[in-house]
Amino acid sequence: MTKFKSPYYSVDDAFALYYGDCMDLLAQIPDNSINTIFADPPYFLSNGGISCQNGQVVCVDKGDWDKGGTPEYIYEFNRQWLALCRPKLKDNGTIWISGTHHNIHVVMRCLQELGYKVLNTITWQKSDPPPNLSCRYFNFSTELIIWARKSEKKPHKFNYETMKRINGDKQMTDVWRIPAVGRWEKTCGKHPTQKPLRLLYRIILASTNEGDTVLDPFAGSCTTGIAANLLGRKFIGIDQEQKYLDLGIRRRQEMNDPKKAQELFKKMCENPEEVTVLVNHAKPETRRLMIEKGLCYLRAGNVKGSVQIKPGFERMKYVLLHTNGEDCQLFRLRKGKEGTYQIWTKQELEENGFNPEKADYYVVLQFENQPVEFEKMPQLKQRMNTYRVKICQLSEFIEIK
């Protein structure tokens, strides 16, 4: 990784921050040295408006750097930094730019004028958006992320199979449902336009490999750098606000504790909106019959309708059967049954050869009885009776590199 004359902060060859205007510092980065760029430029929406945060009315002004200018100024600003970024990308490199209607259309125009090839426009759908206080608009619940490659004709890096695997073995779409920044990401402080680690996790996985270099010209609190390092990538960040670089440093220093780094990695991987797996204990003889019949059942209760479904049940697409934590096998729920279930009586299960003992009604799921390969094993023997029935996220079973 190239060393600037005066890095503001660095960790070996893996994490480097530079204090100043990206228009000046981008010129110092060698051409063809960056694998991917994530940019969260000013949206130019700090105009004295209000929003809702944690139930409180707050001003949306972020700082002088986000105050709107004339349309001509906004166009020239975006064209200039995008022009500086393009030669820094390797031939197969890509750039991701986030925005809303305040800036994203100008960014698209600049990309096309500068010779980039636009690949997708990702819609980031926030699962927990704040309410719109004016009640004069539809609620603002999305942001857009343009993904583009360096040139029209040269192919780009895209880890398609990885994206498919973390999406339950289905082709990932351009609509990503991911929560906004969680409290666990603000323990060192917060940035007014901070992006969630879960969003950067997906972006970096999609377009880089281990050891690659990621650049963020508007680094802010360094979410891009934290995600990059957790995934074994190198990072270069630039920002002109010293207080936010200091916040990014505190966040990066947290990772010096291996336990904390592992905790961050686990939370980053686990999107509460992602595909889930039912981990279900069964006696050996019951388990053999379950696999033979392609049926998994759980105790519901003694009154029909008394079952209480755990959060995540509606996104379930797999079932993992085990016996006391041993002999684990993963199965995909049958097509058309994903996220759904039926309530059977004890008598119906007995008619299918089972011997239920605990209740009168059971939740029944149907699955394909051909096992699915997986790479990681959840800890199923932590303590007695733990993990008899548990909803896990698919990422617990997938090894990410």
C-alpha positions as CSV (number, residue, x, y, z in Angstrom):
1,M,0.0,0.0,0.0
2,T,1.3,3.4,-0.9
3,K,2.4,5.6,2.0
4,F,1.6,9.3,1.9
5,K,4.0,11.8,3.3
6,S,2.0,12.5,6.4
7,P,-0.5,9.9,7.4
8,Y,-2.8,11.0,10.2
9,Y,-3.0,7.4,11.5
10,S,-2.0,4.0,10.3
11,V,-1.9,0.4,11.4
12,D,1.0,-1.4,9.6
13,D,0.0,-1.9,6.0
14,A,-3.7,-2.5,6.7
15,F,-5.4,0.7,7.7
16,A,-4.3,4.3,6.8
17,L,-6.1,7.5,7.4
18,Y,-5.4,10.9,5.8
19,Y,-6.5,14.3,7.1
20,G,-7.5,16.8,4.4
21,D,-9.5,17.5,1.3
22,C,-9.9,14.4,-0.9
23,M,-9.6,16.7,-4.0
24,D,-5.9,17.2,-2.9
25,L,-5.1,13.8,-1.5
26,L,-6.6,11.6,-4.2
27,A,-4.1,12.9,-6.6
28,Q,-1.3,11.3,-4.5
29,I,-2.7,7.8,-4.8
30,P,-0.9,5.8,-7.5
31,D,-3.0,4.9,-10.5
32,N,-4.3,1.3,-10.9
33,S,-3.7,0.6,-7.2
34,I,-7.3,0.3,-5.8
35,N,-9.6,-2.7,-6.0
36,T,-12.8,-1.0,-5.0
37,I,-14.0,2.4,-3.8
38,F,-16.9,3.1,-1.5
39,A,-17.9,6.8,-1.4
40,D,-20.5,8.4,0.8
41,P,-20.2,12.0,-0.5
42,P,-22.3,14.9,0.8
43,Y,-25.9,14.7,-0.1
44,F,-26.3,18.4,0.2
45,L,-29.5,18.2,2.3
46,S,-28.5,20.3,5.4
47,N,-31.0,23.0,4.9
48,G,-32.5,23.5,8.4
49,G,-35.0,20.7,8.2
50,I,-36.0,18.3,11.0
51,S,-36.2,14.6,11.5
52,C,-37.0,12.1,14.2
53,Q,-34.2,10.3,16.1
54,N,-34.9,8.0,19.1
55,G,-38.4,9.6,19.4
56,Q,-37.0,13.1,19.5
57,V,-37.2,15.9,17.0
58,V,-33.7,16.7,15.7
59,C,-32.3,19.1,13.1
60,V,-31.0,17.4,10.0
61,D,-28.1,19.7,9.5
62,K,-24.9,17.6,9.5
63,G,-22.3,20.4,9.1
64,D,-21.0,23.0,6.7
65,W,-19.6,20.2,4.4
66,D,-23.2,19.1,3.7
67,K,-24.9,22.4,3.1
68,G,-26.4,22.7,-0.4
69,G,-24.9,24.9,-3.1
70,T,-26.2,25.8,-6.6
71,P,-26.9,22.9,-9.0
72,E,-23.8,24.0,-10.9
73,Y,-21.6,23.7,-7.8
74,I,-23.0,20.2,-6.9
75,Y,-22.4,19.0,-10.4
76,E,-18.8,20.3,-10.5
77,F,-18.0,18.9,-7.0
78,N,-19.2,15.4,-7.9
79,R,-17.6,15.5,-11.4
80,Q,-14.2,16.5,-9.9
81,W,-13.9,13.8,-7.2
82,L,-15.2,11.1,-9.5
83,A,-12.7,12.1,-12.2
84,L,-9.9,11.8,-9.6
85,C,-11.1,8.4,-8.5
86,R,-11.3,6.6,-11.9
87,P,-7.6,6.3,-12.7
88,K,-6.9,5.0,-9.2
89,L,-9.0,1.9,-9.8
90,K,-7.4,-1.3,-11.2
91,D,-8.8,-2.3,-14.6
92,N,-11.3,-4.7,-13.0
93,G,-12.1,-2.3,-10.1
94,T,-15.4,-0.9,-9.2
95,I,-16.9,2.0,-7.3
96,W,-19.9,2.3,-5.1
97,I,-21.5,5.7,-4.4
98,S,-24.4,6.2,-1.9
99,G,-27.0,8.9,-2.1
100,T,-30.6,10.0,-2.2
101,H,-32.6,12.0,-4.7
102,H,-30.7,15.1,-3.4
103,N,-27.4,14.0,-5.2
104,I,-27.7,10.6,-6.8
105,H,-29.0,11.8,-10.2
106,V,-26.1,14.2,-10.6
107,V,-23.7,11.4,-9.6
108,M,-25.2,9.1,-12.3
109,R,-24.7,11.8,-14.9
110,C,-21.1,12.4,-13.9
111,L,-20.3,8.6,-14.0
112,Q,-21.6,8.3,-17.5
113,E,-19.8,11.4,-18.8
114,L,-16.5,10.2,-17.3
115,G,-16.5,6.8,-19.0
116,Y,-17.5,4.5,-16.1
117,K,-20.0,1.7,-16.8
118,V,-22.9,1.6,-14.4
119,L,-23.6,-1.9,-13.3
120,N,-26.5,-1.7,-10.8
121,T,-28.4,0.8,-8.7
122,I,-28.8,-0.9,-5.3
123,T,-31.8,0.1,-3.3
124,W,-31.0,0.0,0.4
125,Q,-34.3,-0.5,2.2
126,K,-34.0,0.3,5.9
127,S,-36.1,-2.0,8.0
128,D,-36.3,0.6,10.8
129,P,-36.7,4.0,9.2
130,P,-37.6,7.0,11.4
131,P,-41.1,8.5,10.8
132,N,-41.7,11.4,8.5
133,L,-42.8,14.2,10.9
134,S,-44.4,16.5,8.3
135,C,-46.9,13.9,7.1
136,R,-46.8,15.5,3.7
137,Y,-44.6,12.9,2.0
138,F,-44.2,9.1,1.9
139,N,-41.8,8.0,4.6
140,F,-38.2,8.1,3.5
141,S,-37.0,4.5,4.0
142,T,-34.4,4.0,1.3
143,E,-31.1,5.1,0.0
144,L,-29.6,4.4,-3.4
145,I,-26.1,3.0,-4.1
146,I,-24.8,3.2,-7.6
147,W,-22.3,0.4,-8.5
148,A,-20.1,1.1,-11.5
149,R,-16.9,-0.3,-13.0
150,K,-13.9,1.6,-14.4
151,S,-14.6,1.2,-18.1
152,E,-17.2,0.0,-20.6
153,K,-15.4,-3.0,-22.0
154,K,-13.1,-4.4,-19.4
155,P,-14.8,-7.0,-17.0
156,H,-15.1,-6.3,-13.3
157,K,-14.6,-8.4,-10.2
158,F,-17.9,-9.7,-8.8
159,N,-18.1,-12.5,-6.2
160,Y,-21.4,-13.7,-7.5
161,E,-21.3,-17.1,-5.8
162,T,-20.6,-15.6,-2.4
163,M,-23.6,-13.2,-2.8
164,K,-25.8,-16.1,-3.8
165,R,-24.7,-18.2,-0.8
166,I,-25.4,-15.5,1.8
167,N,-28.8,-15.0,0.1
168,G,-30.0,-18.6,0.8
169,D,-28.5,-20.0,-2.5
170,K,-30.6,-17.6,-4.6
171,Q,-29.4,-14.9,-6.9
172,M,-29.2,-11.7,-4.9
173,T,-31.4,-8.9,-6.1
174,D,-30.7,-5.2,-6.2
175,V,-32.9,-4.5,-3.2
176,W,-31.1,-5.0,0.1
177,R,-33.1,-4.9,3.3
178,I,-30.7,-4.0,6.0
179,P,-31.3,-2.1,9.3
180,A,-29.8,1.3,10.0
181,V,-26.8,1.8,12.3
182,G,-27.3,-0.1,15.6
183,R,-26.3,1.0,19.1
184,W,-23.4,-1.6,19.0
185,E,-21.8,0.5,16.2
186,K,-21.9,3.7,18.2
187,T,-20.0,2.7,21.4
188,C,-17.1,5.1,20.5
189,G,-19.4,7.9,19.3
190,K,-21.4,8.5,16.2
191,H,-21.2,10.2,12.8
192,P,-24.4,12.0,11.5
193,T,-24.3,10.1,8.2
194,Q,-22.8,6.8,9.5
195,K,-23.5,3.8,7.4
196,P,-24.1,0.3,9.0
197,L,-21.3,-2.2,9.0
198,R,-23.7,-4.8,7.6
199,L,-24.1,-2.7,4.4
200,L,-20.3,-2.3,3.9
201,Y,-19.9,-6.0,4.7
202,R,-22.0,-6.9,1.7
203,I,-20.4,-4.3,-0.6
204,I,-16.8,-5.4,0.2
205,L,-17.6,-9.1,-0.1
206,A,-19.2,-8.5,-3.5
207,S,-16.3,-6.7,-5.1
208,T,-13.0,-7.7,-3.4
209,N,-10.9,-10.6,-2.2
210,E,-8.8,-11.0,0.9
211,G,-5.7,-8.8,0.7
212,D,-7.3,-6.3,-1.7
213,T,-7.3,-2.5,-1.1
214,V,-10.5,-0.5,-0.4
215,L,-10.5,3.3,-0.7
216,D,-13.0,5.7,0.9
217,P,-12.5,9.4,0.0
218,F,-15.2,10.5,2.5
219,A,-14.2,8.2,5.3
220,G,-16.2,9.8,8.2
221,S,-16.1,7.4,11.2
222,C,-14.4,4.8,9.1
223,T,-17.1,2.2,8.8
224,T,-15.6,1.2,5.4
225,G,-12.2,0.6,7.0
226,I,-13.6,-1.4,10.0
227,A,-15.5,-3.7,7.7
228,A,-12.5,-4.0,5.3
229,N,-10.1,-5.0,8.1
230,L,-12.6,-7.4,9.7
231,L,-12.7,-9.1,6.3
232,G,-9.0,-9.2,5.7
233,R,-8.8,-6.3,3.3
234,K,-6.6,-3.2,3.4
235,F,-8.0,0.3,3.7
236,I,-7.2,3.9,2.8
237,G,-9.5,6.6,4.2
238,I,-9.6,10.4,3.6
239,D,-11.6,12.9,5.5
240,Q,-11.4,16.7,6.2
241,E,-13.1,16.5,9.6
242,Q,-10.5,15.7,12.3
243,K,-13.1,14.9,14.9
244,Y,-14.5,12.1,12.7
245,L,-11.1,10.7,11.9
246,D,-10.5,10.6,15.7
247,L,-13.7,8.6,16.1
248,G,-12.6,6.2,13.3
249,I,-9.3,5.7,15.2
250,R,-11.1,4.8,18.4
251,R,-13.3,2.3,16.5
252,R,-10.2,0.8,14.9
253,Q,-8.4,0.6,18.2
254,E,-11.3,-1.4,19.6
255,M,-10.3,-4.2,17.2
256,N,-7.0,-4.6,19.0
257,D,-9.0,-6.7,21.4
258,P,-9.5,-10.0,19.6
259,K,-12.6,-10.7,21.5
260,K,-14.1,-7.4,20.5
261,A,-13.1,-7.9,16.9
262,Q,-14.7,-11.3,16.8
263,E,-17.9,-9.8,18.4
264,L,-18.0,-7.0,15.7
265,F,-17.4,-9.6,12.9
266,K,-20.2,-11.8,14.2
267,K,-22.7,-8.9,14.4
268,M,-21.6,-7.5,11.0
269,C,-22.3,-10.9,9.4
270,E,-25.7,-11.4,11.0
271,N,-28.3,-9.3,9.3
272,P,-31.5,-9.6,11.3
273,E,-33.3,-9.6,7.9
274,E,-31.4,-12.4,6.4
275,V,-32.4,-16.0,5.7
276,T,-32.7,-18.1,8.8
277,V,-32.1,-21.8,9.7
278,L,-34.1,-23.8,12.2
279,V,-31.8,-25.8,14.4
280,N,-33.9,-28.7,15.8
281,H,-33.0,-31.6,18.1
282,A,-34.5,-35.0,17.5
283,K,-34.0,-38.4,18.9
284,P,-32.0,-40.8,16.6
285,E,-35.1,-42.8,15.6
286,T,-37.3,-39.8,15.1
287,R,-34.5,-38.0,13.1
288,R,-34.2,-40.9,10.7
289,L,-37.9,-40.9,10.0
290,M,-37.9,-37.1,9.7
291,I,-35.3,-37.3,6.9
292,E,-37.1,-40.2,5.2
293,K,-40.4,-38.3,5.2
294,G,-39.0,-34.8,4.7
295,L,-40.9,-33.6,7.7
296,C,-39.7,-31.7,10.7
297,Y,-42.0,-31.0,13.7
298,L,-41.9,-28.9,16.8
299,R,-44.2,-28.8,19.8
300,A,-46.9,-26.1,19.4
301,G,-49.1,-26.5,22.4
302,N,-52.3,-28.1,23.7
303,V,-54.6,-25.5,22.3
304,K,-54.8,-25.0,18.5
305,G,-53.3,-21.6,17.7
306,S,-51.3,-21.3,20.8
307,V,-47.9,-21.5,19.1
308,Q,-45.7,-18.4,19.4
309,I,-43.4,-18.1,16.5
310,K,-39.9,-16.7,17.2
311,P,-38.6,-13.7,15.3
312,G,-36.9,-14.9,12.1
313,F,-39.3,-17.8,11.6
314,E,-40.9,-16.0,8.6
315,R,-37.5,-15.9,6.9
316,M,-36.6,-19.5,7.5
317,K,-35.5,-21.5,4.4
318,Y,-33.4,-24.3,6.0
319,V,-33.6,-26.8,8.8
320,L,-30.6,-28.3,10.6
321,L,-31.4,-31.6,12.4
322,H,-29.1,-32.9,15.1
323,T,-29.1,-35.3,18.0
324,N,-27.5,-33.9,21.2
325,G,-25.3,-31.7,19.0
326,E,-23.9,-34.6,16.9
327,D,-24.5,-35.8,13.4
328,C,-25.8,-32.5,12.1
329,Q,-27.4,-32.3,8.7
330,L,-28.7,-29.2,6.9
331,F,-31.8,-29.4,4.6
332,R,-33.5,-26.9,2.4
333,L,-37.2,-26.3,2.9
334,R,-39.3,-27.4,-0.1
335,K,-40.0,-24.8,-2.7
336,G,-43.3,-23.1,-2.0
337,K,-43.0,-23.7,1.8
338,E,-40.2,-21.3,2.6
339,G,-41.1,-19.2,5.7
340,T,-44.4,-21.1,6.0
341,Y,-45.6,-23.9,8.3
342,Q,-48.6,-26.0,9.1
343,I,-50.2,-27.0,12.3
344,W,-50.8,-30.8,12.7
345,T,-52.5,-32.7,15.4
346,K,-50.8,-35.5,17.4
347,Q,-53.0,-37.9,15.5
348,E,-51.8,-36.7,12.1
349,L,-48.2,-37.2,13.1
350,E,-48.9,-40.7,14.4
351,E,-50.6,-41.5,11.1
352,N,-47.3,-40.6,9.4
353,G,-45.3,-43.0,11.7
354,F,-44.1,-40.6,14.4
355,N,-44.6,-40.9,18.1
356,P,-45.2,-37.4,19.5
357,E,-45.4,-37.2,23.3
358,K,-45.3,-33.6,24.5
359,A,-48.4,-31.9,23.1
360,D,-51.6,-32.2,21.1
361,Y,-50.5,-29.7,18.3
362,Y,-47.3,-29.4,16.4
363,V,-45.7,-27.1,13.9
364,V,-44.7,-29.1,10.8
365,L,-42.3,-28.0,8.0
366,Q,-41.5,-29.9,4.9
367,F,-38.0,-30.1,3.5
368,E,-36.0,-31.7,0.7
369,N,-34.3,-34.8,2.1
370,Q,-31.1,-34.3,0.2
371,P,-28.5,-32.8,2.6
372,V,-27.0,-29.4,1.8
373,E,-23.2,-28.9,2.4
374,F,-22.2,-26.2,4.9
375,E,-18.9,-25.1,6.3
376,K,-19.4,-24.0,9.9
377,M,-21.0,-25.6,12.8
378,P,-22.9,-23.6,15.4
379,Q,-22.0,-24.5,19.0
380,L,-24.7,-27.0,19.9
381,K,-23.4,-28.2,23.2
382,Q,-23.0,-25.1,25.3
383,R,-25.3,-26.3,28.1
384,M,-28.0,-28.9,28.7
385,N,-31.1,-28.4,26.6
386,T,-29.7,-25.4,24.8
387,Y,-30.3,-25.4,21.0
388,R,-33.2,-27.9,21.1
389,V,-35.0,-25.5,18.9
390,K,-33.3,-22.4,17.7
391,I,-33.5,-19.9,14.9
392,C,-30.0,-19.2,13.5
393,Q,-29.0,-16.9,10.7
394,L,-27.6,-18.5,7.6
395,S,-24.3,-16.7,8.0
396,E,-23.5,-18.9,11.0
397,F,-23.0,-21.8,8.6
398,I,-21.1,-20.0,5.8
399,E,-17.4,-19.5,5.9
400,I,-16.6,-16.1,4.4
401,K,-13.2,-15.3,2.9
